[in-house]
Amino acid sequence: MDLGTELKKAREDADLTQEEVSAAAGIDRAYLSLLENDHKSPTVDMLVRICKVLGLPASELLARAERRQRRKSS
């Protein structure tokens, strides 16, 4: 899935560093990096916490990832 790509884009759009997001969400920066590079998948709770920091509903982030996936499949 392209969730990591959309997560990174949302973070960059919010003009936040991995350090800022991870500190505010209470997670390790390395874990956030793994998520952004699609090496790990977040739990729903974790995704909601990160999206809260980004000021973006988790449902919107998931919808963006789904649209990206559809474009790749077409």
PDB file of N, CA, C and O in Angstrom:
ATOM      1  N   MET A   1       0.846  -1.188   0.000  1.00  0.00           N
ATOM      2  CA  MET A   1       0.000   0.000   0.000  1.00  0.00           C
ATOM      3  C   MET A   1       0.880   1.236   0.000  1.00  0.00           C
ATOM      4  O   MET A   1       2.055   1.172   0.361  1.00  0.00           O
ATOM      5  N   ASP A   2       0.327   2.323  -0.393  1.00  0.00           N
ATOM      6  CA  ASP A   2       1.069   3.576  -0.485  1.00  0.00           C
ATOM      7  C   ASP A   2       0.805   4.495   0.706  1.00  0.00           C
ATOM      8  O   ASP A   2       0.910   5.717   0.595  1.00  0.00           O
ATOM      9  N   LEU A   3       0.470   3.910   1.818  1.00  0.00           N
ATOM     10  CA  LEU A   3       0.180   4.712   3.006  1.00  0.00           C
ATOM     11  C   LEU A   3       1.406   5.496   3.449  1.00  0.00           C
ATOM     12  O   LEU A   3       1.294   6.659   3.836  1.00  0.00           O
ATOM     13  N   GLY A   4       2.558   4.878   3.396  1.00  0.00           N
ATOM     14  CA  GLY A   4       3.787   5.548   3.811  1.00  0.00           C
ATOM     15  C   GLY A   4       4.088   6.774   2.973  1.00  0.00           C
ATOM     16  O   GLY A   4       4.491   7.812   3.498  1.00  0.00           O
ATOM     17  N   THR A   5       3.894   6.654   1.677  1.00  0.00           N
ATOM     18  CA  THR A   5       4.122   7.778   0.767  1.00  0.00           C
ATOM     19  C   THR A   5       3.206   8.937   1.122  1.00  0.00           C
ATOM     20  O   THR A   5       3.636  10.089   1.176  1.00  0.00           O
ATOM     21  N   GLU A   6       1.945   8.623   1.364  1.00  0.00           N
ATOM     22  CA  GLU A   6       0.977   9.674   1.713  1.00  0.00           C
ATOM     23  C   GLU A   6       1.255  10.250   3.097  1.00  0.00           C
ATOM     24  O   GLU A   6       1.045  11.440   3.329  1.00  0.00           O
ATOM     25  N   LEU A   7       1.717   9.425   3.997  1.00  0.00           N
ATOM     26  CA  LEU A   7       2.073   9.899   5.338  1.00  0.00           C
ATOM     27  C   LEU A   7       3.226  10.891   5.257  1.00  0.00           C
ATOM     28  O   LEU A   7       3.192  11.950   5.884  1.00  0.00           O
ATOM     29  N   LYS A   8       4.233  10.545   4.490  1.00  0.00           N
ATOM     30  CA  LYS A   8       5.383  11.446   4.324  1.00  0.00           C
ATOM     31  C   LYS A   8       4.964  12.751   3.655  1.00  0.00           C
ATOM     32  O   LYS A   8       5.384  13.831   4.071  1.00  0.00           O
ATOM     33  N   LYS A   9       4.139  12.647   2.623  1.00  0.00           N
ATOM     34  CA  LYS A   9       3.668  13.847   1.915  1.00  0.00           C
ATOM     35  C   LYS A   9       2.874  14.748   2.869  1.00  0.00           C
ATOM     36  O   LYS A   9       3.047  15.967   2.861  1.00  0.00           O
ATOM     37  N   ALA A  10       2.019  14.157   3.675  1.00  0.00           N
ATOM     38  CA  ALA A  10       1.227  14.942   4.627  1.00  0.00           C
ATOM     39  C   ALA A  10       2.131  15.629   5.651  1.00  0.00           C
ATOM     40  O   ALA A  10       1.893  16.778   6.024  1.00  0.00           O
ATOM     41  N   ARG A  11       3.161  14.923   6.099  1.00  0.00           N
ATOM     42  CA  ARG A  11       4.105  15.521   7.058  1.00  0.00           C
ATOM     43  C   ARG A  11       4.838  16.696   6.429  1.00  0.00           C
ATOM     44  O   ARG A  11       4.983  17.753   7.043  1.00  0.00           O
ATOM     45  N   GLU A  12       5.298  16.500   5.199  1.00  0.00           N
ATOM     46  CA  GLU A  12       6.009  17.574   4.506  1.00  0.00           C
ATOM     47  C   GLU A  12       5.072  18.752   4.205  1.00  0.00           C
ATOM     48  O   GLU A  12       5.478  19.909   4.309  1.00  0.00           O
ATOM     49  N   ASP A  13       3.828  18.459   3.836  1.00  0.00           N
ATOM     50  CA  ASP A  13       2.846  19.518   3.596  1.00  0.00           C
ATOM     51  C   ASP A  13       2.575  20.327   4.866  1.00  0.00           C
ATOM     52  O   ASP A  13       2.299  21.525   4.804  1.00  0.00           O
ATOM     53  N   ALA A  14       2.659  19.659   6.011  1.00  0.00           N
ATOM     54  CA  ALA A  14       2.465  20.334   7.301  1.00  0.00           C
ATOM     55  C   ALA A  14       3.730  21.057   7.749  1.00  0.00           C
ATOM     56  O   ALA A  14       3.749  21.709   8.793  1.00  0.00           O
ATOM     57  N   ASP A  15       4.786  20.933   6.949  1.00  0.00           N
ATOM     58  CA  ASP A  15       6.076  21.566   7.236  1.00  0.00           C
ATOM     59  C   ASP A  15       6.637  21.118   8.593  1.00  0.00           C
ATOM     60  O   ASP A  15       7.120  21.925   9.386  1.00  0.00           O
ATOM     61  N   LEU A  16       6.557  19.815   8.826  1.00  0.00           N
ATOM     62  CA  LEU A  16       7.058  19.240  10.067  1.00  0.00           C
ATOM     63  C   LEU A  16       8.154  18.230   9.761  1.00  0.00           C
ATOM     64  O   LEU A  16       8.134  17.577   8.718  1.00  0.00           O
ATOM     65  N   THR A  17       9.098  18.108  10.666  1.00  0.00           N
ATOM     66  CA  THR A  17      10.155  17.115  10.532  1.00  0.00           C
ATOM     67  C   THR A  17       9.682  15.801  11.152  1.00  0.00           C
ATOM     68  O   THR A  17       8.695  15.763  11.887  1.00  0.00           O
ATOM     69  N   GLN A  18      10.400  14.736  10.844  1.00  0.00           N
ATOM     70  CA  GLN A  18      10.102  13.456  11.488  1.00  0.00           C
ATOM     71  C   GLN A  18      10.269  13.580  12.996  1.00  0.00           C
ATOM     72  O   GLN A  18       9.499  12.997  13.760  1.00  0.00           O
ATOM     73  N   GLU A  19      11.261  14.329  13.421  1.00  0.00           N
ATOM     74  CA  GLU A  19      11.503  14.503  14.856  1.00  0.00           C
ATOM     75  C   GLU A  19      10.317  15.187  15.532  1.00  0.00           C
ATOM     76  O   GLU A  19       9.896  14.784  16.617  1.00  0.00           O
ATOM     77  N   GLU A  20       9.783  16.218  14.891  1.00  0.00           N
ATOM     78  CA  GLU A  20       8.653  16.950  15.474  1.00  0.00           C
ATOM     79  C   GLU A  20       7.409  16.071  15.565  1.00  0.00           C
ATOM     80  O   GLU A  20       6.727  16.049  16.590  1.00  0.00           O
ATOM     81  N   VAL A  21       7.124  15.358  14.499  1.00  0.00           N
ATOM     82  CA  VAL A  21       5.932  14.503  14.489  1.00  0.00           C
ATOM     83  C   VAL A  21       6.075  13.368  15.489  1.00  0.00           C
ATOM     84  O   VAL A  21       5.156  13.092  16.260  1.00  0.00           O
ATOM     85  N   SER A  22       7.215  12.718  15.477  1.00  0.00           N
ATOM     86  CA  SER A  22       7.393  11.575  16.377  1.00  0.00           C
ATOM     87  C   SER A  22       7.335  12.005  17.846  1.00  0.00           C
ATOM     88  O   SER A  22       6.753  11.304  18.673  1.00  0.00           O
ATOM     89  N   ALA A  23       7.929  13.143  18.168  1.00  0.00           N
ATOM     90  CA  ALA A  23       7.880  13.629  19.551  1.00  0.00           C
ATOM     91  C   ALA A  23       6.445  13.939  19.969  1.00  0.00           C
ATOM     92  O   ALA A  23       6.021  13.573  21.066  1.00  0.00           O
ATOM     93  N   ALA A  24       5.704  14.608  19.103  1.00  0.00           N
ATOM     94  CA  ALA A  24       4.327  14.976  19.433  1.00  0.00           C
ATOM     95  C   ALA A  24       3.406  13.759  19.504  1.00  0.00           C
ATOM     96  O   ALA A  24       2.442  13.754  20.269  1.00  0.00           O
ATOM     97  N   ALA A  25       3.699  12.733  18.712  1.00  0.00           N
ATOM     98  CA  ALA A  25       2.863  11.524  18.704  1.00  0.00           C
ATOM     99  C   ALA A  25       3.326  10.507  19.746  1.00  0.00           C
ATOM    100  O   ALA A  25       2.645   9.511  19.991  1.00  0.00           O
ATOM    101  N   GLY A  26       4.481  10.759  20.356  1.00  0.00           N
ATOM    102  CA  GLY A  26       4.989   9.854  21.374  1.00  0.00           C
ATOM    103  C   GLY A  26       5.549   8.556  20.813  1.00  0.00           C
ATOM    104  O   GLY A  26       5.422   7.496  21.424  1.00  0.00           O
ATOM    105  N   ILE A  27       6.175   8.654  19.629  1.00  0.00           N
ATOM    106  CA  ILE A  27       6.772   7.468  19.006  1.00  0.00           C
ATOM    107  C   ILE A  27       8.230   7.765  18.662  1.00  0.00           C
ATOM    108  O   ILE A  27       8.666   8.916  18.701  1.00  0.00           O
ATOM    109  N   ASP A  28       8.957   6.743  18.334  1.00  0.00           N
ATOM    110  CA  ASP A  28      10.356   6.888  17.960  1.00  0.00           C
ATOM    111  C   ASP A  28      10.462   7.383  16.522  1.00  0.00           C
ATOM    112  O   ASP A  28       9.677   6.971  15.668  1.00  0.00           O
ATOM    113  N   ARG A  29      11.417   8.256  16.244  1.00  0.00           N
ATOM    114  CA  ARG A  29      11.593   8.786  14.895  1.00  0.00           C
ATOM    115  C   ARG A  29      11.894   7.672  13.891  1.00  0.00           C
ATOM    116  O   ARG A  29      11.430   7.712  12.751  1.00  0.00           O
ATOM    117  N   ALA A  30      12.666   6.686  14.320  1.00  0.00           N
ATOM    118  CA  ALA A  30      13.005   5.568  13.436  1.00  0.00           C
ATOM    119  C   ALA A  30      11.748   4.792  13.032  1.00  0.00           C
ATOM    120  O   ALA A  30      11.641   4.330  11.896  1.00  0.00           O
ATOM    121  N   TYR A  31      10.802   4.650  13.958  1.00  0.00           N
ATOM    122  CA  TYR A  31       9.543   3.974  13.645  1.00  0.00           C
ATOM    123  C   TYR A  31       8.753   4.770  12.602  1.00  0.00           C
ATOM    124  O   TYR A  31       8.195   4.193  11.669  1.00  0.00           O
ATOM    125  N   LEU A  32       8.709   6.076  12.760  1.00  0.00           N
ATOM    126  CA  LEU A  32       8.026   6.922  11.781  1.00  0.00           C
ATOM    127  C   LEU A  32       8.676   6.776  10.410  1.00  0.00           C
ATOM    128  O   LEU A  32       7.983   6.720   9.395  1.00  0.00           O
ATOM    129  N   SER A  33       9.981   6.716  10.381  1.00  0.00           N
ATOM    130  CA  SER A  33      10.695   6.521   9.123  1.00  0.00           C
ATOM    131  C   SER A  33      10.306   5.192   8.480  1.00  0.00           C
ATOM    132  O   SER A  33      10.089   5.122   7.270  1.00  0.00           O
ATOM    133  N   LEU A  34      10.219   4.141   9.291  1.00  0.00           N
ATOM    134  CA  LEU A  34       9.797   2.837   8.765  1.00  0.00           C
ATOM    135  C   LEU A  34       8.389   2.899   8.189  1.00  0.00           C
ATOM    136  O   LEU A  34       8.106   2.276   7.165  1.00  0.00           O
ATOM    137  N   LEU A  35       7.511   3.645   8.838  1.00  0.00           N
ATOM    138  CA  LEU A  35       6.140   3.804   8.331  1.00  0.00           C
ATOM    139  C   LEU A  35       6.147   4.560   7.006  1.00  0.00           C
ATOM    140  O   LEU A  35       5.490   4.151   6.048  1.00  0.00           O
ATOM    141  N   GLU A  36       6.887   5.656   6.955  1.00  0.00           N
ATOM    142  CA  GLU A  36       6.919   6.476   5.740  1.00  0.00           C
ATOM    143  C   GLU A  36       7.524   5.737   4.553  1.00  0.00           C
ATOM    144  O   GLU A  36       7.208   6.036   3.401  1.00  0.00           O
ATOM    145  N   ASN A  37       8.386   4.783   4.833  1.00  0.00           N
ATOM    146  CA  ASN A  37       9.018   4.020   3.757  1.00  0.00           C
ATOM    147  C   ASN A  37       8.327   2.686   3.498  1.00  0.00           C
ATOM    148  O   ASN A  37       8.866   1.821   2.809  1.00  0.00           O
ATOM    149  N   ASP A  38       7.131   2.529   4.057  1.00  0.00           N
ATOM    150  CA  ASP A  38       6.308   1.324   3.867  1.00  0.00           C
ATOM    151  C   ASP A  38       7.007   0.031   4.298  1.00  0.00           C
ATOM    152  O   ASP A  38       6.770  -1.033   3.727  1.00  0.00           O
ATOM    153  N   HIS A  39       7.868   0.139   5.311  1.00  0.00           N
ATOM    154  CA  HIS A  39       8.500  -1.059   5.856  1.00  0.00           C
ATOM    155  C   HIS A  39       7.709  -1.609   7.039  1.00  0.00           C
ATOM    156  O   HIS A  39       7.880  -2.764   7.430  1.00  0.00           O
ATOM    157  N   LYS A  40       6.848  -0.774   7.599  1.00  0.00           N
ATOM    158  CA  LYS A  40       5.958  -1.165   8.694  1.00  0.00           C
ATOM    159  C   LYS A  40       4.581  -0.585   8.414  1.00  0.00           C
ATOM    160  O   LYS A  40       4.447   0.399   7.685  1.00  0.00           O
ATOM    161  N   SER A  41       3.562  -1.198   8.996  1.00  0.00           N
ATOM    162  CA  SER A  41       2.194  -0.687   8.906  1.00  0.00           C
ATOM    163  C   SER A  41       1.741  -0.281  10.307  1.00  0.00           C
ATOM    164  O   SER A  41       1.925  -1.037  11.261  1.00  0.00           O
ATOM    165  N   PRO A  42       1.155   0.900  10.434  1.00  0.00           N
ATOM    166  CA  PRO A  42       0.737   1.352  11.769  1.00  0.00           C
ATOM    167  C   PRO A  42      -0.563   0.686  12.204  1.00  0.00           C
ATOM    168  O   PRO A  42      -1.368   0.260  11.375  1.00  0.00           O
ATOM    169  N   THR A  43      -0.751   0.605  13.499  1.00  0.00           N
ATOM    170  CA  THR A  43      -2.059   0.210  14.015  1.00  0.00           C
ATOM    171  C   THR A  43      -3.009   1.383  13.777  1.00  0.00           C
ATOM    172  O   THR A  43      -2.570   2.493  13.476  1.00  0.00           O
ATOM    173  N   VAL A  44      -4.282   1.135  13.909  1.00  0.00           N
ATOM    174  CA  VAL A  44      -5.261   2.215  13.735  1.00  0.00           C
ATOM    175  C   VAL A  44      -5.014   3.311  14.770  1.00  0.00           C
ATOM    176  O   VAL A  44      -5.045   4.499  14.448  1.00  0.00           O
ATOM    177  N   ASP A  45      -4.770   2.905  16.007  1.00  0.00           N
ATOM    178  CA  ASP A  45      -4.512   3.876  17.071  1.00  0.00           C
ATOM    179  C   ASP A  45      -3.292   4.745  16.739  1.00  0.00           C
ATOM    180  O   ASP A  45      -3.319   5.961  16.925  1.00  0.00           O
ATOM    181  N   MET A  46      -2.236   4.114  16.254  1.00  0.00           N
ATOM    182  CA  MET A  46      -1.016   4.844  15.917  1.00  0.00           C
ATOM    183  C   MET A  46      -1.267   5.797  14.757  1.00  0.00           C
ATOM    184  O   MET A  46      -0.801   6.936  14.775  1.00  0.00           O
ATOM    185  N   LEU A  47      -2.004   5.337  13.749  1.00  0.00           N
ATOM    186  CA  LEU A  47      -2.304   6.187  12.605  1.00  0.00           C
ATOM    187  C   LEU A  47      -3.111   7.410  13.033  1.00  0.00           C
ATOM    188  O   LEU A  47      -2.853   8.520  12.568  1.00  0.00           O
ATOM    189  N   VAL A  48      -4.069   7.212  13.902  1.00  0.00           N
ATOM    190  CA  VAL A  48      -4.880   8.324  14.403  1.00  0.00           C
ATOM    191  C   VAL A  48      -4.016   9.315  15.174  1.00  0.00           C
ATOM    192  O   VAL A  48      -4.168  10.526  15.014  1.00  0.00           O
ATOM    193  N   ARG A  49      -3.104   8.808  16.012  1.00  0.00           N
ATOM    194  CA  ARG A  49      -2.211   9.695  16.778  1.00  0.00           C
ATOM    195  C   ARG A  49      -1.331  10.532  15.857  1.00  0.00           C
ATOM    196  O   ARG A  49      -1.172  11.734  16.070  1.00  0.00           O
ATOM    197  N   ILE A  50      -0.761   9.903  14.841  1.00  0.00           N
ATOM    198  CA  ILE A  50       0.112  10.628  13.913  1.00  0.00           C
ATOM    199  C   ILE A  50      -0.695  11.646  13.116  1.00  0.00           C
ATOM    200  O   ILE A  50      -0.271  12.789  12.948  1.00  0.00           O
ATOM    201  N   CYS A  51      -1.846  11.232  12.632  1.00  0.00           N
ATOM    202  CA  CYS A  51      -2.675  12.149  11.836  1.00  0.00           C
ATOM    203  C   CYS A  51      -3.150  13.340  12.659  1.00  0.00           C
ATOM    204  O   CYS A  51      -3.288  14.445  12.133  1.00  0.00           O
ATOM    205  N   LYS A  52      -3.398  13.123  13.933  1.00  0.00           N
ATOM    206  CA  LYS A  52      -3.796  14.225  14.816  1.00  0.00           C
ATOM    207  C   LYS A  52      -2.700  15.283  14.852  1.00  0.00           C
ATOM    208  O   LYS A  52      -2.984  16.479  14.806  1.00  0.00           O
ATOM    209  N   VAL A  53      -1.451  14.840  14.935  1.00  0.00           N
ATOM    210  CA  VAL A  53      -0.314  15.767  14.929  1.00  0.00           C
ATOM    211  C   VAL A  53      -0.250  16.514  13.594  1.00  0.00           C
ATOM    212  O   VAL A  53       0.078  17.700  13.551  1.00  0.00           O
ATOM    213  N   LEU A  54      -0.565  15.808  12.513  1.00  0.00           N
ATOM    214  CA  LEU A  54      -0.509  16.411  11.176  1.00  0.00           C
ATOM    215  C   LEU A  54      -1.719  17.289  10.872  1.00  0.00           C
ATOM    216  O   LEU A  54      -1.728  18.008   9.872  1.00  0.00           O
ATOM    217  N   GLY A  55      -2.738  17.235  11.727  1.00  0.00           N
ATOM    218  CA  GLY A  55      -3.943  18.025  11.500  1.00  0.00           C
ATOM    219  C   GLY A  55      -4.764  17.485  10.340  1.00  0.00           C
ATOM    220  O   GLY A  55      -5.387  18.245   9.599  1.00  0.00           O
ATOM    221  N   LEU A  56      -4.757  16.164  10.189  1.00  0.00           N
ATOM    222  CA  LEU A  56      -5.411  15.514   9.068  1.00  0.00           C
ATOM    223  C   LEU A  56      -6.169  14.293   9.585  1.00  0.00           C
ATOM    224  O   LEU A  56      -5.599  13.486  10.320  1.00  0.00           O
ATOM    225  N   PRO A  57      -7.445  14.141   9.215  1.00  0.00           N
ATOM    226  CA  PRO A  57      -8.155  12.938   9.649  1.00  0.00           C
ATOM    227  C   PRO A  57      -7.513  11.680   9.060  1.00  0.00           C
ATOM    228  O   PRO A  57      -7.097  11.676   7.901  1.00  0.00           O
ATOM    229  N   ALA A  58      -7.436  10.634   9.848  1.00  0.00           N
ATOM    230  CA  ALA A  58      -6.863   9.378   9.364  1.00  0.00           C
ATOM    231  C   ALA A  58      -7.631   8.870   8.151  1.00  0.00           C
ATOM    232  O   ALA A  58      -7.046   8.282   7.241  1.00  0.00           O
ATOM    233  N   SER A  59      -8.941   9.098   8.139  1.00  0.00           N
ATOM    234  CA  SER A  59      -9.748   8.650   6.999  1.00  0.00           C
ATOM    235  C   SER A  59      -9.307   9.331   5.705  1.00  0.00           C
ATOM    236  O   SER A  59      -9.332   8.712   4.641  1.00  0.00           O
ATOM    237  N   GLU A  60      -8.911  10.580   5.785  1.00  0.00           N
ATOM    238  CA  GLU A  60      -8.441  11.301   4.600  1.00  0.00           C
ATOM    239  C   GLU A  60      -7.106  10.734   4.121  1.00  0.00           C
ATOM    240  O   GLU A  60      -6.893  10.567   2.920  1.00  0.00           O
ATOM    241  N   LEU A  61      -6.227  10.445   5.042  1.00  0.00           N
ATOM    242  CA  LEU A  61      -4.933   9.872   4.667  1.00  0.00           C
ATOM    243  C   LEU A  61      -5.128   8.507   3.997  1.00  0.00           C
ATOM    244  O   LEU A  61      -4.482   8.205   2.994  1.00  0.00           O
ATOM    245  N   LEU A  62      -6.015   7.695   4.557  1.00  0.00           N
ATOM    246  CA  LEU A  62      -6.303   6.393   3.964  1.00  0.00           C
ATOM    247  C   LEU A  62      -6.932   6.534   2.586  1.00  0.00           C
ATOM    248  O   LEU A  62      -6.610   5.766   1.680  1.00  0.00           O
ATOM    249  N   ALA A  63      -7.822   7.503   2.416  1.00  0.00           N
ATOM    250  CA  ALA A  63      -8.448   7.732   1.109  1.00  0.00           C
ATOM    251  C   ALA A  63      -7.404   8.143   0.075  1.00  0.00           C
ATOM    252  O   ALA A  63      -7.464   7.709  -1.075  1.00  0.00           O
ATOM    253  N   ARG A  64      -6.462   8.969   0.474  1.00  0.00           N
ATOM    254  CA  ARG A  64      -5.393   9.384  -0.441  1.00  0.00           C
ATOM    255  C   ARG A  64      -4.550   8.185  -0.863  1.00  0.00           C
ATOM    256  O   ARG A  64      -4.203   8.041  -2.035  1.00  0.00           O
ATOM    257  N   ALA A  65      -4.225   7.333   0.098  1.00  0.00           N
ATOM    258  CA  ALA A  65      -3.430   6.138  -0.204  1.00  0.00           C
ATOM    259  C   ALA A  65      -4.196   5.204  -1.136  1.00  0.00           C
ATOM    260  O   ALA A  65      -3.616   4.600  -2.039  1.00  0.00           O
ATOM    261  N   GLU A  66      -5.487   5.093  -0.910  1.00  0.00           N
ATOM    262  CA  GLU A  66      -6.314   4.239  -1.768  1.00  0.00           C
ATOM    263  C   GLU A  66      -6.368   4.784  -3.189  1.00  0.00           C
ATOM    264  O   GLU A  66      -6.274   4.020  -4.150  1.00  0.00           O
ATOM    265  N   ARG A  67      -6.518   6.095  -3.332  1.00  0.00           N
ATOM    266  CA  ARG A  67      -6.539   6.706  -4.675  1.00  0.00           C
ATOM    267  C   ARG A  67      -5.206   6.485  -5.383  1.00  0.00           C
ATOM    268  O   ARG A  67      -5.176   6.184  -6.576  1.00  0.00           O
ATOM    269  N   ARG A  68      -4.114   6.634  -4.653  1.00  0.00           N
ATOM    270  CA  ARG A  68      -2.791   6.416  -5.235  1.00  0.00           C
ATOM    271  C   ARG A  68      -2.662   4.961  -5.715  1.00  0.00           C
ATOM    272  O   ARG A  68      -2.142   4.699  -6.799  1.00  0.00           O
ATOM    273  N   GLN A  69      -3.137   4.038  -4.901  1.00  0.00           N
ATOM    274  CA  GLN A  69      -3.071   2.624  -5.251  1.00  0.00           C
ATOM    275  C   GLN A  69      -3.891   2.340  -6.509  1.00  0.00           C
ATOM    276  O   GLN A  69      -3.455   1.585  -7.377  1.00  0.00           O
ATOM    277  N   ARG A  70      -5.064   2.935  -6.607  1.00  0.00           N
ATOM    278  CA  ARG A  70      -5.923   2.739  -7.795  1.00  0.00           C
ATOM    279  C   ARG A  70      -5.248   3.257  -9.054  1.00  0.00           C
ATOM    280  O   ARG A  70      -5.313   2.623 -10.107  1.00  0.00           O
ATOM    281  N   ARG A  71      -4.598   4.417  -8.943  1.00  0.00           N
ATOM    282  CA  ARG A  71      -3.909   4.992 -10.113  1.00  0.00           C
ATOM    283  C   ARG A  71      -2.780   4.074 -10.581  1.00  0.00           C
ATOM    284  O   ARG A  71      -2.540   3.931 -11.780  1.00  0.00           O
ATOM    285  N   LYS A  72      -2.101   3.462  -9.634  1.00  0.00           N
ATOM    286  CA  LYS A  72      -1.002   2.560  -9.994  1.00  0.00           C
ATOM    287  C   LYS A  72      -1.519   1.292 -10.654  1.00  0.00           C
ATOM    288  O   LYS A  72      -0.844   0.705 -11.500  1.00  0.00           O
ATOM    289  N   SER A  73      -2.723   0.869 -10.265  1.00  0.00           N
ATOM    290  CA  SER A  73      -3.299  -0.370 -10.796  1.00  0.00           C
ATOM    291  C   SER A  73      -3.914  -0.176 -12.177  1.00  0.00           C
ATOM    292  O   SER A  73      -4.102  -1.142 -12.916  1.00  0.00           O
ATOM    293  N   SER A  74      -4.224   1.059 -12.524  1.00  0.00           N
ATOM    294  CA  SER A  74      -4.897   1.325 -13.810  1.00  0.00           C
ATOM    295  C   SER A  74      -3.953   1.268 -14.977  1.00  0.00           C
ATOM    296  O   SER A  74      -4.369   1.469 -16.118  1.00  0.00           O
TER     297      SER A  74
END
